[in-house]
Amino acid sequence: MHDFPAGRLAVWATAWLTGRSSYDETLEALTAEHAHLVTGMPGAVGATPLGEALTTLRVLGEQRLRLVLPVPGDVRGLPAVPGLAAAALEAGQAAVGDRLVLVPRPGPEVVTWTAFPLGAAAAPPPVEGTLRAASGALDLAVTDAARTLAGLDLARWHPEVPALLADLARPKPAPGLPFDHDPLALSVLGRAQRLAAVLDLAATDAPGAAVNQAQIAARDSALRPLSDAVREAITAAYNDVPR
């Protein structure tokens, strides 16, 4: 997965709630490519446009949203709200605030969101590390995984892999984030997204290959440190707030 609507919502809603971007700029950044509808917002009946949901966030007293990328066995960062963990795991992402959580379901034309009001449930503490720590961990994981990726002989079945790996050495900041976002966050996010593409290829079996469960488990185990580092880097990059 390389598209993170929950990350974009978290970073832009936070920029607006903290006065770093205008309402129009925020809404344009979030809805330029798709329409967005939100169900379950407090006080609303049926689905509401994302713009109304943003206004409700401010009325509720939200000060920021954070991206959480849950995976099976690790749902840290998600409040204990009925139905939330299952929905967030299915989506692979959620935007978590102190008052509610928003979980996306992307579609070809419309992104639908489900709001989970926290009520008495407290938002858990942030799980992401510092941006520089995430960047360093990503560098180490790439170095450690290089031999594994070579051993999988990805280039034989996926000729685009060498270009993707070589491209990591060239700065390519991720687009579409607030103008004052830390350049390091833009760089880390761009690198992590490119590594995620390599991981997706590494997780696919070679055409015609007879791969057994033991081989799949060994491959997944070897790539897990890189996958964890990519997930942590994406989370830290979206959740970084300029000081």
Order of alpha helices (4+ residues) and beta strands (2+ residues): alpha-alpha-beta-beta-alpha-beta-alpha-beta-beta-beta-alpha-alpha-alpha-alpha-alpha
